[in-house]
Amino acid sequence: MDKHTCSVCGYVYDPQKGDSEGDVKAGTSFQDIPGTWECPICGAGKNAFKITE
């Protein structure tokens, strides 16, 4: 699974870790995160993220 980086603040979403603050369990691919999810650092939407491998 690819990692995705927020183009606003640089936060990296790692699917192996998930996002405990955003109720995204470890092992969840970026594509499977709900569309309402926001970057836990700056609040940017999913559309602000780019694949970083």
mmCIF file as Biopython writes it, N, C-alpha, C and O atoms, coordinates in Angstrom:
data_model
#
loop_
_atom_site.group_PDB
_atom_site.id
_atom_site.type_symbol
_atom_site.label_atom_id
_atom_site.label_alt_id
_atom_site.label_comp_id
_atom_site.label_asym_id
_atom_site.label_entity_id
_atom_site.label_seq_id
_atom_site.pdbx_PDB_ins_code
_atom_site.Cartn_x
_atom_site.Cartn_y
_atom_site.Cartn_z
_atom_site.occupancy
_atom_site.B_iso_or_equiv
_atom_site.auth_seq_id
_atom_site.auth_asym_id
_atom_site.pdbx_PDB_model_num
ATOM 1   N N  . MET A ? 1  ? 0.837   -1.188 0.000  1.0 0.0 1  A 1 
ATOM 2   C CA . MET A ? 1  ? 0.000   0.000  0.000  1.0 0.0 1  A 1 
ATOM 3   C C  . MET A ? 1  ? 0.883   1.253  0.000  1.0 0.0 1  A 1 
ATOM 4   O O  . MET A ? 1  ? 1.876   1.335  0.722  1.0 0.0 1  A 1 
ATOM 5   N N  . ASP A ? 2  ? 0.495   2.214  -0.822 1.0 0.0 2  A 1 
ATOM 6   C CA . ASP A ? 2  ? 1.263   3.446  -0.954 1.0 0.0 2  A 1 
ATOM 7   C C  . ASP A ? 2  ? 0.984   4.412  0.188  1.0 0.0 2  A 1 
ATOM 8   O O  . ASP A ? 2  ? -0.120  4.455  0.731  1.0 0.0 2  A 1 
ATOM 9   N N  . LYS A ? 3  ? 2.002   5.183  0.541  1.0 0.0 3  A 1 
ATOM 10  C CA . LYS A ? 3  ? 1.849   6.279  1.490  1.0 0.0 3  A 1 
ATOM 11  C C  . LYS A ? 3  ? 1.404   7.506  0.704  1.0 0.0 3  A 1 
ATOM 12  O O  . LYS A ? 3  ? 1.696   7.630  -0.485 1.0 0.0 3  A 1 
ATOM 13  N N  . HIS A ? 4  ? 0.703   8.404  1.369  1.0 0.0 4  A 1 
ATOM 14  C CA . HIS A ? 4  ? 0.246   9.648  0.743  1.0 0.0 4  A 1 
ATOM 15  C C  . HIS A ? 4  ? 0.694   10.823 1.612  1.0 0.0 4  A 1 
ATOM 16  O O  . HIS A ? 4  ? 0.616   10.761 2.839  1.0 0.0 4  A 1 
ATOM 17  N N  . THR A ? 5  ? 1.161   11.887 0.970  1.0 0.0 5  A 1 
ATOM 18  C CA . THR A ? 5  ? 1.661   13.058 1.679  1.0 0.0 5  A 1 
ATOM 19  C C  . THR A ? 5  ? 0.752   14.253 1.438  1.0 0.0 5  A 1 
ATOM 20  O O  . THR A ? 5  ? 0.329   14.513 0.311  1.0 0.0 5  A 1 
ATOM 21  N N  . CYS A ? 6  ? 0.459   14.976 2.513  1.0 0.0 6  A 1 
ATOM 22  C CA . CYS A ? 6  ? -0.359  16.190 2.424  1.0 0.0 6  A 1 
ATOM 23  C C  . CYS A ? 6  ? 0.473   17.282 1.747  1.0 0.0 6  A 1 
ATOM 24  O O  . CYS A ? 6  ? 1.575   17.596 2.196  1.0 0.0 6  A 1 
ATOM 25  N N  . SER A ? 7  ? -0.057  17.854 0.674  1.0 0.0 7  A 1 
ATOM 26  C CA . SER A ? 7  ? 0.669   18.897 -0.052 1.0 0.0 7  A 1 
ATOM 27  C C  . SER A ? 7  ? 0.655   20.237 0.687  1.0 0.0 7  A 1 
ATOM 28  O O  . SER A ? 7  ? 1.363   21.165 0.295  1.0 0.0 7  A 1 
ATOM 29  N N  . VAL A ? 8  ? -0.140  20.345 1.746  1.0 0.0 8  A 1 
ATOM 30  C CA . VAL A ? 8  ? -0.213  21.588 2.510  1.0 0.0 8  A 1 
ATOM 31  C C  . VAL A ? 8  ? 0.836   21.605 3.629  1.0 0.0 8  A 1 
ATOM 32  O O  . VAL A ? 8  ? 1.577   22.578 3.771  1.0 0.0 8  A 1 
ATOM 33  N N  . CYS A ? 9  ? 0.899   20.517 4.430  1.0 0.0 9  A 1 
ATOM 34  C CA . CYS A ? 9  ? 1.780   20.538 5.600  1.0 0.0 9  A 1 
ATOM 35  C C  . CYS A ? 9  ? 2.859   19.460 5.610  1.0 0.0 9  A 1 
ATOM 36  O O  . CYS A ? 9  ? 3.771   19.520 6.434  1.0 0.0 9  A 1 
ATOM 37  N N  . GLY A ? 10 ? 2.777   18.473 4.712  1.0 0.0 10 A 1 
ATOM 38  C CA . GLY A ? 10 ? 3.795   17.438 4.650  1.0 0.0 10 A 1 
ATOM 39  C C  . GLY A ? 10 ? 3.503   16.193 5.471  1.0 0.0 10 A 1 
ATOM 40  O O  . GLY A ? 10 ? 4.313   15.267 5.490  1.0 0.0 10 A 1 
ATOM 41  N N  . TYR A ? 11 ? 2.351   16.151 6.154  1.0 0.0 11 A 1 
ATOM 42  C CA . TYR A ? 11 ? 1.985   14.951 6.917  1.0 0.0 11 A 1 
ATOM 43  C C  . TYR A ? 11 ? 1.925   13.754 5.978  1.0 0.0 11 A 1 
ATOM 44  O O  . TYR A ? 11 ? 1.403   13.857 4.868  1.0 0.0 11 A 1 
ATOM 45  N N  . VAL A ? 12 ? 2.460   12.614 6.423  1.0 0.0 12 A 1 
ATOM 46  C CA . VAL A ? 12 ? 2.451   11.404 5.610  1.0 0.0 12 A 1 
ATOM 47  C C  . VAL A ? 12 ? 1.460   10.405 6.205  1.0 0.0 12 A 1 
ATOM 48  O O  . VAL A ? 12 ? 1.598   9.983  7.353  1.0 0.0 12 A 1 
ATOM 49  N N  . TYR A ? 13 ? 0.459   10.035 5.402  1.0 0.0 13 A 1 
ATOM 50  C CA . TYR A ? 13 ? -0.458  8.984  5.823  1.0 0.0 13 A 1 
ATOM 51  C C  . TYR A ? 13 ? 0.171   7.649  5.459  1.0 0.0 13 A 1 
ATOM 52  O O  . TYR A ? 13 ? 0.426   7.365  4.289  1.0 0.0 13 A 1 
ATOM 53  N N  . ASP A ? 14 ? 0.419   6.829  6.484  1.0 0.0 14 A 1 
ATOM 54  C CA . ASP A ? 14 ? 1.001   5.502  6.304  1.0 0.0 14 A 1 
ATOM 55  C C  . ASP A ? 14 ? -0.093  4.479  6.577  1.0 0.0 14 A 1 
ATOM 56  O O  . ASP A ? 14 ? -0.550  4.363  7.714  1.0 0.0 14 A 1 
ATOM 57  N N  . PRO A ? 15 ? -0.524  3.732  5.559  1.0 0.0 15 A 1 
ATOM 58  C CA . PRO A ? 15 ? -1.609  2.771  5.750  1.0 0.0 15 A 1 
ATOM 59  C C  . PRO A ? 15 ? -1.304  1.701  6.795  1.0 0.0 15 A 1 
ATOM 60  O O  . PRO A ? 15 ? -2.224  1.148  7.398  1.0 0.0 15 A 1 
ATOM 61  N N  . GLN A ? 16 ? -0.044  1.408  7.013  1.0 0.0 16 A 1 
ATOM 62  C CA . GLN A ? 16 ? 0.305   0.414  8.027  1.0 0.0 16 A 1 
ATOM 63  C C  . GLN A ? 16 ? 0.032   0.927  9.433  1.0 0.0 16 A 1 
ATOM 64  O O  . GLN A ? 16 ? -0.180  0.138  10.354 1.0 0.0 16 A 1 
ATOM 65  N N  . LYS A ? 17 ? 0.036   2.262  9.606  1.0 0.0 17 A 1 
ATOM 66  C CA . LYS A ? 17 ? -0.206  2.873  10.916 1.0 0.0 17 A 1 
ATOM 67  C C  . LYS A ? 17 ? -1.644  3.372  11.068 1.0 0.0 17 A 1 
ATOM 68  O O  . LYS A ? 17 ? -2.182  3.391  12.175 1.0 0.0 17 A 1 
ATOM 69  N N  . GLY A ? 18 ? -2.263  3.775  9.960  1.0 0.0 18 A 1 
ATOM 70  C CA . GLY A ? 18 ? -3.599  4.362  10.030 1.0 0.0 18 A 1 
ATOM 71  C C  . GLY A ? 18 ? -3.551  5.753  10.640 1.0 0.0 18 A 1 
ATOM 72  O O  . GLY A ? 18 ? -2.511  6.411  10.617 1.0 0.0 18 A 1 
ATOM 73  N N  . ASP A ? 19 ? -4.668  6.198  11.181 1.0 0.0 19 A 1 
ATOM 74  C CA . ASP A ? 19 ? -4.760  7.504  11.845 1.0 0.0 19 A 1 
ATOM 75  C C  . ASP A ? 19 ? -5.688  7.347  13.028 1.0 0.0 19 A 1 
ATOM 76  O O  . ASP A ? 19 ? -6.905  7.468  12.890 1.0 0.0 19 A 1 
ATOM 77  N N  . SER A ? 20 ? -5.116  7.076  14.198 1.0 0.0 20 A 1 
ATOM 78  C CA . SER A ? 20 ? -5.936  6.822  15.381 1.0 0.0 20 A 1 
ATOM 79  C C  . SER A ? 20 ? -6.803  8.019  15.764 1.0 0.0 20 A 1 
ATOM 80  O O  . SER A ? 20 ? -7.919  7.841  16.253 1.0 0.0 20 A 1 
ATOM 81  N N  . GLU A ? 21 ? -6.304  9.232  15.549 1.0 0.0 21 A 1 
ATOM 82  C CA . GLU A ? 21 ? -7.083  10.431 15.869 1.0 0.0 21 A 1 
ATOM 83  C C  . GLU A ? 21 ? -8.293  10.572 14.950 1.0 0.0 21 A 1 
ATOM 84  O O  . GLU A ? 21 ? -9.330  11.096 15.359 1.0 0.0 21 A 1 
ATOM 85  N N  . GLY A ? 22 ? -8.161  10.102 13.708 1.0 0.0 22 A 1 
ATOM 86  C CA . GLY A ? 22 ? -9.241  10.203 12.739 1.0 0.0 22 A 1 
ATOM 87  C C  . GLY A ? 22 ? -10.064 8.928  12.629 1.0 0.0 22 A 1 
ATOM 88  O O  . GLY A ? 22 ? -10.852 8.774  11.695 1.0 0.0 22 A 1 
ATOM 89  N N  . ASP A ? 23 ? -9.884  8.011  13.581 1.0 0.0 23 A 1 
ATOM 90  C CA . ASP A ? 23 ? -10.610 6.735  13.607 1.0 0.0 23 A 1 
ATOM 91  C C  . ASP A ? 23 ? -10.385 5.904  12.343 1.0 0.0 23 A 1 
ATOM 92  O O  . ASP A ? 23 ? -11.303 5.243  11.860 1.0 0.0 23 A 1 
ATOM 93  N N  . VAL A ? 24 ? -9.164  5.939  11.811 1.0 0.0 24 A 1 
ATOM 94  C CA . VAL A ? 24 ? -8.800  5.116  10.659 1.0 0.0 24 A 1 
ATOM 95  C C  . VAL A ? 24 ? -7.867  4.029  11.174 1.0 0.0 24 A 1 
ATOM 96  O O  . VAL A ? 24 ? -6.763  4.314  11.638 1.0 0.0 24 A 1 
ATOM 97  N N  . LYS A ? 25 ? -8.313  2.792  11.089 1.0 0.0 25 A 1 
ATOM 98  C CA . LYS A ? 25 ? -7.546  1.677  11.632 1.0 0.0 25 A 1 
ATOM 99  C C  . LYS A ? 25 ? -6.315  1.368  10.800 1.0 0.0 25 A 1 
ATOM 100 O O  . LYS A ? 25 ? -6.296  1.594  9.590  1.0 0.0 25 A 1 
ATOM 101 N N  . ALA A ? 26 ? -5.281  0.845  11.462 1.0 0.0 26 A 1 
ATOM 102 C CA . ALA A ? 26 ? -4.072  0.397  10.779 1.0 0.0 26 A 1 
ATOM 103 C C  . ALA A ? 26 ? -4.464  -0.630 9.727  1.0 0.0 26 A 1 
ATOM 104 O O  . ALA A ? 26 ? -5.334  -1.470 9.956  1.0 0.0 26 A 1 
ATOM 105 N N  . GLY A ? 27 ? -3.812  -0.553 8.576  1.0 0.0 27 A 1 
ATOM 106 C CA . GLY A ? 27 ? -4.114  -1.466 7.483  1.0 0.0 27 A 1 
ATOM 107 C C  . GLY A ? 27 ? -5.138  -0.932 6.497  1.0 0.0 27 A 1 
ATOM 108 O O  . GLY A ? 27 ? -5.486  -1.619 5.537  1.0 0.0 27 A 1 
ATOM 109 N N  . THR A ? 28 ? -5.630  0.289  6.719  1.0 0.0 28 A 1 
ATOM 110 C CA . THR A ? 28 ? -6.619  0.900  5.835  1.0 0.0 28 A 1 
ATOM 111 C C  . THR A ? 28 ? -5.919  1.643  4.702  1.0 0.0 28 A 1 
ATOM 112 O O  . THR A ? 28 ? -5.140  2.565  4.946  1.0 0.0 28 A 1 
ATOM 113 N N  . SER A ? 29 ? -6.197  1.242  3.467  1.0 0.0 29 A 1 
ATOM 114 C CA . SER A ? 29 ? -5.588  1.942  2.331  1.0 0.0 29 A 1 
ATOM 115 C C  . SER A ? 29 ? -6.174  3.348  2.225  1.0 0.0 29 A 1 
ATOM 116 O O  . SER A ? 29 ? -7.287  3.602  2.684  1.0 0.0 29 A 1 
ATOM 117 N N  . PHE A ? 30 ? -5.415  4.253  1.618  1.0 0.0 30 A 1 
ATOM 118 C CA . PHE A ? 30 ? -5.858  5.640  1.496  1.0 0.0 30 A 1 
ATOM 119 C C  . PHE A ? 30 ? -7.192  5.725  0.750  1.0 0.0 30 A 1 
ATOM 120 O O  . PHE A ? 30 ? -8.049  6.540  1.091  1.0 0.0 30 A 1 
ATOM 121 N N  . GLN A ? 31 ? -7.360  4.882  -0.264 1.0 0.0 31 A 1 
ATOM 122 C CA . GLN A ? 31 ? -8.587  4.898  -1.065 1.0 0.0 31 A 1 
ATOM 123 C C  . GLN A ? 31 ? -9.817  4.510  -0.234 1.0 0.0 31 A 1 
ATOM 124 O O  . GLN A ? 31 ? -10.938 4.899  -0.562 1.0 0.0 31 A 1 
ATOM 125 N N  . ASP A ? 32 ? -9.604  3.744  0.842  1.0 0.0 32 A 1 
ATOM 126 C CA . ASP A ? 32 ? -10.719 3.283  1.672  1.0 0.0 32 A 1 
ATOM 127 C C  . ASP A ? 32 ? -11.058 4.220  2.821  1.0 0.0 32 A 1 
ATOM 128 O O  . ASP A ? 32 ? -12.005 3.968  3.566  1.0 0.0 32 A 1 
ATOM 129 N N  . ILE A ? 33 ? -10.294 5.300  2.973  1.0 0.0 33 A 1 
ATOM 130 C CA . ILE A ? 33 ? -10.605 6.290  4.013  1.0 0.0 33 A 1 
ATOM 131 C C  . ILE A ? 33 ? -11.836 7.070  3.557  1.0 0.0 33 A 1 
ATOM 132 O O  . ILE A ? 33 ? -11.936 7.422  2.382  1.0 0.0 33 A 1 
ATOM 133 N N  . PRO A ? 34 ? -12.781 7.349  4.469  1.0 0.0 34 A 1 
ATOM 134 C CA . PRO A ? 34 ? -13.968 8.129  4.089  1.0 0.0 34 A 1 
ATOM 135 C C  . PRO A ? 34 ? -13.600 9.488  3.487  1.0 0.0 34 A 1 
ATOM 136 O O  . PRO A ? 34 ? -12.596 10.087 3.874  1.0 0.0 34 A 1 
ATOM 137 N N  . GLY A ? 35 ? -14.392 9.965  2.563  1.0 0.0 35 A 1 
ATOM 138 C CA . GLY A ? 35 ? -14.152 11.242 1.894  1.0 0.0 35 A 1 
ATOM 139 C C  . GLY A ? 35 ? -14.180 12.434 2.822  1.0 0.0 35 A 1 
ATOM 140 O O  . GLY A ? 35 ? -13.685 13.503 2.466  1.0 0.0 35 A 1 
ATOM 141 N N  . THR A ? 36 ? -14.746 12.277 4.004  1.0 0.0 36 A 1 
ATOM 142 C CA . THR A ? 36 ? -14.832 13.372 4.970  1.0 0.0 36 A 1 
ATOM 143 C C  . THR A ? 36 ? -13.590 13.474 5.849  1.0 0.0 36 A 1 
ATOM 144 O O  . THR A ? 36 ? -13.462 14.413 6.635  1.0 0.0 36 A 1 
ATOM 145 N N  . TRP A ? 37 ? -12.670 12.508 5.722  1.0 0.0 37 A 1 
ATOM 146 C CA . TRP A ? 37 ? -11.448 12.506 6.525  1.0 0.0 37 A 1 
ATOM 147 C C  . TRP A ? 37 ? -10.607 13.720 6.190  1.0 0.0 37 A 1 
ATOM 148 O O  . TRP A ? 37 ? -10.559 14.155 5.040  1.0 0.0 37 A 1 
ATOM 149 N N  . GLU A ? 38 ? -9.937  14.272 7.209  1.0 0.0 38 A 1 
ATOM 150 C CA . GLU A ? 38 ? -9.067  15.437 7.025  1.0 0.0 38 A 1 
ATOM 151 C C  . GLU A ? 38 ? -7.696  15.143 7.599  1.0 0.0 38 A 1 
ATOM 152 O O  . GLU A ? 38 ? -7.547  14.305 8.487  1.0 0.0 38 A 1 
ATOM 153 N N  . CYS A ? 39 ? -6.703  15.838 7.087  1.0 0.0 39 A 1 
ATOM 154 C CA . CYS A ? 39 ? -5.343  15.729 7.602  1.0 0.0 39 A 1 
ATOM 155 C C  . CYS A ? 39 ? -5.357  16.032 9.101  1.0 0.0 39 A 1 
ATOM 156 O O  . CYS A ? 39 ? -5.895  17.061 9.511  1.0 0.0 39 A 1 
ATOM 157 N N  . PRO A ? 40 ? -4.779  15.157 9.926  1.0 0.0 40 A 1 
ATOM 158 C CA . PRO A ? 40 ? -4.802  15.391 11.371 1.0 0.0 40 A 1 
ATOM 159 C C  . PRO A ? 40 ? -3.931  16.562 11.819 1.0 0.0 40 A 1 
ATOM 160 O O  . PRO A ? 40 ? -4.053  17.018 12.956 1.0 0.0 40 A 1 
ATOM 161 N N  . ILE A ? 41 ? -3.065  17.050 10.953 1.0 0.0 41 A 1 
ATOM 162 C CA . ILE A ? 41 ? -2.188  18.171 11.312 1.0 0.0 41 A 1 
ATOM 163 C C  . ILE A ? 41 ? -2.786  19.516 10.907 1.0 0.0 41 A 1 
ATOM 164 O O  . ILE A ? 41 ? -2.872  20.431 11.726 1.0 0.0 41 A 1 
ATOM 165 N N  . CYS A ? 42 ? -3.204  19.637 9.635  1.0 0.0 42 A 1 
ATOM 166 C CA . CYS A ? 42 ? -3.641  20.957 9.146  1.0 0.0 42 A 1 
ATOM 167 C C  . CYS A ? 42 ? -5.114  21.022 8.741  1.0 0.0 42 A 1 
ATOM 168 O O  . CYS A ? 42 ? -5.632  22.109 8.484  1.0 0.0 42 A 1 
ATOM 169 N N  . GLY A ? 43 ? -5.800  19.871 8.680  1.0 0.0 43 A 1 
ATOM 170 C CA . GLY A ? 43 ? -7.216  19.879 8.342  1.0 0.0 43 A 1 
ATOM 171 C C  . GLY A ? 43 ? -7.528  19.859 6.854  1.0 0.0 43 A 1 
ATOM 172 O O  . GLY A ? 43 ? -8.689  19.989 6.465  1.0 0.0 43 A 1 
ATOM 173 N N  . ALA A ? 44 ? -6.502  19.698 6.010  1.0 0.0 44 A 1 
ATOM 174 C CA . ALA A ? 44 ? -6.731  19.638 4.561  1.0 0.0 44 A 1 
ATOM 175 C C  . ALA A ? 44 ? -7.521  18.368 4.217  1.0 0.0 44 A 1 
ATOM 176 O O  . ALA A ? 44 ? -7.421  17.355 4.908  1.0 0.0 44 A 1 
ATOM 177 N N  . GLY A ? 45 ? -8.300  18.443 3.143  1.0 0.0 45 A 1 
ATOM 178 C CA . GLY A ? 45 ? -9.099  17.303 2.696  1.0 0.0 45 A 1 
ATOM 179 C C  . GLY A ? 45 ? -8.257  16.273 1.969  1.0 0.0 45 A 1 
ATOM 180 O O  . GLY A ? 45 ? -7.089  16.514 1.666  1.0 0.0 45 A 1 
ATOM 181 N N  . LYS A ? 46 ? -8.856  15.125 1.692  1.0 0.0 46 A 1 
ATOM 182 C CA . LYS A ? 46 ? -8.153  14.041 0.994  1.0 0.0 46 A 1 
ATOM 183 C C  . LYS A ? 46 ? -7.592  14.479 -0.348 1.0 0.0 46 A 1 
ATOM 184 O O  . LYS A ? 46 ? -6.567  13.959 -0.787 1.0 0.0 46 A 1 
ATOM 185 N N  . ASN A ? 47 ? -8.248  15.426 -1.005 1.0 0.0 47 A 1 
ATOM 186 C CA . ASN A ? 47 ? -7.791  15.869 -2.325 1.0 0.0 47 A 1 
ATOM 187 C C  . ASN A ? 47 ? -6.461  16.616 -2.280 1.0 0.0 47 A 1 
ATOM 188 O O  . ASN A ? 47 ? -5.867  16.878 -3.326 1.0 0.0 47 A 1 
ATOM 189 N N  . ALA A ? 48 ? -5.988  16.961 -1.087 1.0 0.0 48 A 1 
ATOM 190 C CA . ALA A ? 48 ? -4.705  17.655 -0.939 1.0 0.0 48 A 1 
ATOM 191 C C  . ALA A ? 48 ? -3.541  16.663 -0.832 1.0 0.0 48 A 1 
ATOM 192 O O  . ALA A ? 48 ? -2.387  17.079 -0.728 1.0 0.0 48 A 1 
ATOM 193 N N  . PHE A ? 49 ? -3.828  15.372 -0.856 1.0 0.0 49 A 1 
ATOM 194 C CA . PHE A ? 49 ? -2.798  14.350 -0.686 1.0 0.0 49 A 1 
ATOM 195 C C  . PHE A ? 49 ? -2.321  13.790 -2.016 1.0 0.0 49 A 1 
ATOM 196 O O  . PHE A ? 49 ? -3.098  13.628 -2.956 1.0 0.0 49 A 1 
ATOM 197 N N  . LYS A ? 50 ? -1.026  13.498 -2.076 1.0 0.0 50 A 1 
ATOM 198 C CA . LYS A ? 50 ? -0.399  12.931 -3.264 1.0 0.0 50 A 1 
ATOM 199 C C  . LYS A ? 50 ? 0.312   11.633 -2.876 1.0 0.0 50 A 1 
ATOM 200 O O  . LYS A ? 50 ? 0.817   11.510 -1.760 1.0 0.0 50 A 1 
ATOM 201 N N  . ILE A ? 51 ? 0.352   10.669 -3.795 1.0 0.0 51 A 1 
ATOM 202 C CA . ILE A ? 51 ? 1.052   9.407  -3.548 1.0 0.0 51 A 1 
ATOM 203 C C  . ILE A ? 51 ? 2.546   9.659  -3.421 1.0 0.0 51 A 1 
ATOM 204 O O  . ILE A ? 51 ? 3.143   10.365 -4.235 1.0 0.0 51 A 1 
ATOM 205 N N  . THR A ? 52 ? 3.148   9.064  -2.378 1.0 0.0 52 A 1 
ATOM 206 C CA . THR A ? 52 ? 4.589   9.216  -2.181 1.0 0.0 52 A 1 
ATOM 207 C C  . THR A ? 52 ? 5.313   7.887  -2.102 1.0 0.0 52 A 1 
ATOM 208 O O  . THR A ? 52 ? 6.529   7.860  -1.918 1.0 0.0 52 A 1 
ATOM 209 N N  . GLU A ? 53 ? 4.596   6.793  -2.235 1.0 0.0 53 A 1 
ATOM 210 C CA . GLU A ? 53 ? 5.147   5.435  -2.211 1.0 0.0 53 A 1 
ATOM 211 C C  . GLU A ? 53 ? 5.616   5.050  -0.861 1.0 0.0 53 A 1 
ATOM 212 O O  . GLU A ? 53 ? 6.107   3.937  -0.672 1.0 0.0 53 A 1 
#
